[in-house]
Every structure is written in C-alpha cells, then in structure tokens.
Amino acid sequence: MDRELLYRLAGAVVPPSGTVPRDVPPGVQRMIDRMSDTPLAVFTASWDLVQSNRLWAELFGSPVDAGTRSSNLIWGHFAAPPAPGASRIERGAAHADAFERMMVSDLRRAADRYPDDRAVTELINGLRESDRRFAELWTRYETLPIGRSNKTVVHPDLGEIVLDCDIMTIERADLHIVLNWAAPSTGAAEKLALLRGRVATAAH
C-alpha cells in the first residue's frame, strides 16, 4: 500500500514529499522580531538552524552557519564536538533521556513527511553511524510529542543558567521556534538580563 493511500485512509492530508521547507512566512517573522528579549531560534522540521536572534547568540556563543550540518540541533547534541568558546548544555539524566527520545521521534516524523529529501536521509545515516545512543533510540520507533524541556546552560562568562525551553511548531510552514525562559526573580533571570544589556549595548 503506497504512502498517499495510507494518509487518505487515515483521513489525513498527504504531506509533501519534497525537500524540508526553510522559508519563514512574513507574519511569523514579524512575531519573531517582536520577541527580541527572549533567546530564540528557528529550525526546520529536521532541526537545521534557519535563524536566531542576538540574545540566542549571546547565550550560546560560537554562531554557526545556517544550513550546515554543524547547525543542526540534533547533530550538535549527539555527534558534534563542543565548539571552542561556546556555552555548554547540561541536563539531568531524566531530562536528557526525555529530550533525546523526543528529538529522535520528531526527526523520524520529518523523515516520514519528506522521504525524498536526501539531506535528511544523510543526516540520519550519519547520526546512526556516529552515535550509539542515537542508533539505539532510532530502532525504538517511538512516537513522542514535542514538549517542554529543562537544561542548564554553562556560559563561559556567567556560569550556570538554568532555563526552561519551549518549542512552538508552525505547522503550515513546518518550522520549529525554540524559546528559552528563566524563572522570574532567580539568578538565571538576572544573568539573562545581563545578556540583554550586552545585546542593547552592541546595537548602539
């Protein structure tokens, strides 16, 4: 039974099978531009970086070229060595397990939606060859929703910054918007405020 028939029998719209889209609709771009006080980045369905704001760059450091494998969030987590001068991300065991399972499951959904995208296939093959944990998770065929995660960003200047991370999915554009938050009245919130000050100073 072919792919299109399976979707129609399930009463679902057949998703495109070409390449993963990267275009940010104008309305979404306006929303992103208004959220400059939040560390924010936009990723494709297969988790390639499309764009990030200045506060994201201040928080994580070592900007990478969008569209390269090194800019892929899943590749960066499982297979890439730490970039010189970049912040380090730490998660407790439970948070790390949940994050990894969620991301692998979402990448599988992208591979299903875009079976003809060679870059997605090469990314998955590269991850399976490079990282035993990814390869093991890939064999589980889990279907997990995208949800909130928690992490500690170890900034080279400011030290540990504990953040919650939310992922907003723009379905029509098939993009993910990743936002990072600090709990109010915490040391992490104060450190984010310092980074906002750096961005404001640089802008002037």
Salt bridges, closest charged atoms under 4 A:
GLU4 OE1 - ARG8 NH1 3.35
GLU58 OE1 - ARG198 NH1 3.82
GLU90 OE2 - ARG88 NH2 2.78
ASP97 OD2 - ARG101 NH1 3.47
ASP97 OD1 - ARG133 NH2 2.74
GLU100 OE2 - HIS77 NE2 2.78
GLU100 OE1 - ARG133 NE 2.63
ASP106 OD1 - ARG109 NH2 3.01
ASP106 OD2 - HIS176 NE2 2.89
GLU122 OE2 - ARG118 NE 2.97
GLU136 OE1 - ARG133 NH1 3.53
GLU136 OE2 - ARG140 NE 2.86
GLU142 OE2 - ARG101 NH2 2.77
GLU142 OE1 - ARG140 NH1 3.96
ASP157 OD2 - ARG198 NH1 3.37
ASP164 OD2 - ARG148 NH1 3.92
ASP166 OD2 - ARG148 NH2 2.79
ASP174 OD2 - ARG113 NE 2.98
